[in-house]
Amino acid sequence: MSTVMSTVMSMEFLLASGIGALTAAGLYLIMLRRTFPVVIGLSFLSYAVNVFLFSMGRLTIDLPPIVSEAAKGYTDPLPQALVLTAIVITFGMTALIVVLSLRGFLETGSDDVTLQAQPDDDASRASGDGAAR
């Protein structure tokens, strides 16, 4: 019994460390402010969320996902279903982000994602340039 508990505790530590590492890597890549690292960083964050959702179902060893009379316990199947749904949504959102970043690169010629405010012609006229005439 103690070896099973130590195995589960070490799995919990490894999963928590993996979730932290994926989150840290994803946040670092998002902060680089280039389109490709931002896409990869968002993918890492979604992987971290998927692993977190999967670990919500309690880490158990050799237990079925469905309740039966012969089994003493069971593994919760809801987090597994949530992860499958999250994978599909993440795939669609990643495809959308890649297309948007490609479009932005083709229109601007740069893959920098920082917002540089340009003065609008109407706003500059309203601020005083057009009123003096």
C-alpha positions as CSV (number, residue, x, y, z in Angstrom):
1,M,0.0,0.0,0.0
2,S,2.8,2.4,0.8
3,T,4.5,1.9,-2.6
4,V,1.2,2.8,-4.3
5,M,0.8,5.9,-2.2
6,S,4.4,7.0,-2.9
7,T,3.9,6.4,-6.6
8,V,0.7,8.5,-6.7
9,M,2.4,11.2,-4.7
10,S,5.4,11.3,-7.0
11,M,3.0,11.4,-10.0
12,E,1.2,14.4,-8.5
13,F,4.5,16.2,-8.0
14,L,5.6,15.5,-11.6
15,L,2.3,16.6,-13.0
16,A,2.3,19.8,-10.8
17,S,5.9,20.5,-12.0
18,G,5.0,19.8,-15.6
19,I,2.0,22.2,-15.4
20,G,4.2,24.9,-13.8
21,A,6.9,24.4,-16.5
22,L,4.4,24.6,-19.4
23,T,2.8,27.7,-17.9
24,A,6.1,29.4,-17.3
25,A,7.3,28.6,-20.9
26,G,4.0,29.7,-22.4
27,L,4.1,33.0,-20.5
28,Y,7.7,33.6,-21.5
29,L,7.0,33.0,-25.1
30,I,4.0,35.3,-25.1
31,M,6.1,38.1,-23.7
32,L,8.5,37.9,-26.6
33,R,6.0,39.9,-28.7
34,R,6.6,38.1,-32.1
35,T,3.8,36.2,-33.8
36,F,5.3,32.7,-33.9
37,P,6.4,32.6,-30.2
38,V,3.0,34.0,-29.2
39,V,1.3,31.1,-31.1
40,I,3.6,28.6,-29.5
41,G,3.2,30.2,-26.1
42,L,-0.6,30.0,-26.3
43,S,-0.3,26.3,-27.3
44,F,1.9,25.7,-24.2
45,L,-0.7,27.4,-22.0
46,S,-3.5,25.3,-23.5
47,Y,-1.4,22.1,-22.9
48,A,-0.9,23.2,-19.3
49,V,-4.7,23.7,-18.9
50,N,-5.3,20.3,-20.5
51,V,-3.0,18.5,-18.1
52,F,-4.5,20.4,-15.2
53,L,-8.0,19.4,-16.2
54,F,-6.8,15.8,-16.6
55,S,-5.3,15.8,-13.1
56,M,-8.5,17.0,-11.6
57,G,-9.9,13.5,-12.0
58,R,-7.7,12.2,-9.1
59,L,-4.6,10.2,-10.0
60,T,-5.5,6.6,-9.4
61,I,-3.8,3.4,-10.6
62,D,-5.5,0.4,-12.1
63,L,-9.1,1.6,-11.6
64,P,-11.8,1.5,-14.3
65,P,-13.4,4.8,-15.6
66,I,-16.9,3.3,-15.2
67,V,-18.5,2.3,-11.9
68,S,-19.2,-1.4,-11.7
69,E,-20.2,-3.7,-8.8
70,A,-16.9,-5.6,-9.0
71,A,-14.7,-2.5,-8.7
72,K,-13.9,-1.0,-5.4
73,G,-13.4,2.5,-6.9
74,Y,-13.4,4.3,-10.2
75,T,-11.7,7.0,-12.1
76,D,-13.8,10.1,-12.8
77,P,-14.4,10.2,-16.6
78,L,-15.6,13.9,-16.7
79,P,-12.1,15.4,-16.7
80,Q,-11.2,13.1,-19.6
81,A,-14.2,14.3,-21.6
82,L,-13.3,17.9,-20.7
83,V,-9.8,17.5,-22.0
84,L,-11.0,16.0,-25.3
85,T,-13.3,18.9,-25.8
86,A,-10.5,21.4,-24.9
87,I,-8.2,19.7,-27.4
88,V,-10.7,20.3,-30.2
89,I,-11.4,23.9,-29.2
90,T,-7.6,24.5,-28.9
91,F,-7.0,23.1,-32.4
92,G,-9.6,25.5,-33.9
93,M,-8.3,28.5,-32.0
94,T,-4.7,27.8,-32.9
95,A,-5.7,27.6,-36.6
96,L,-7.5,31.0,-36.3
97,I,-4.5,32.6,-34.5
98,V,-2.1,31.3,-37.2
99,V,-4.2,32.7,-40.0
100,L,-4.6,36.0,-38.3
101,S,-0.9,36.3,-37.6
102,L,-0.1,35.3,-41.2
103,R,-2.5,38.0,-42.4
104,G,-1.0,40.6,-40.1
105,F,2.5,39.7,-41.3
106,L,1.5,39.9,-45.0
107,E,-0.2,43.3,-44.5
108,T,2.4,45.0,-42.4
109,G,5.6,43.2,-43.4
110,S,6.6,42.7,-39.8
111,D,5.8,40.0,-37.2
112,D,5.9,42.4,-34.3
113,V,2.7,42.3,-32.2
114,T,3.2,45.6,-30.3
115,L,0.5,48.2,-30.9
116,Q,1.9,51.4,-32.3
117,A,-0.8,54.1,-32.2
118,Q,-0.9,56.3,-35.3
119,P,-2.6,59.7,-35.1
120,D,-5.8,59.7,-37.0
121,D,-6.4,62.4,-39.6
122,D,-9.8,63.3,-38.2
123,A,-8.5,63.3,-34.7
124,S,-5.7,65.7,-35.5
125,R,-8.1,68.1,-37.3
126,A,-10.4,68.1,-34.4
127,S,-7.6,68.8,-31.9
128,G,-6.8,72.2,-33.4
129,D,-5.3,71.9,-36.9
130,G,-8.6,72.2,-38.7
131,A,-10.1,74.8,-36.3
132,A,-7.4,77.4,-36.9
133,R,-8.3,77.6,-40.6
